[in-house]
């Protein structure tokens, strides 16, 4: 449960990473105000790729106190 009194500062960013020698674009979201290690949630998109809906879900998960990572299965968004 999220504390209504806490103020979150969700940082979102598109990132580039390498998987099996192939460059891919991903997306991360997390609360910058939280200190220390955060639990990670990996989000896998539907067949149409890494779109705004998947990114909005990452933001929502970040607001819950997790580090959300949208993996890109197709390699370039």
Secondary structure by P-SEA (a helix, b strand, c coil): ccccccccbbbbbbbbbbcccbbbbbbbbbccccccbbbbbbbbbccccccaaaaaaaaaaaaaccccccccccccc
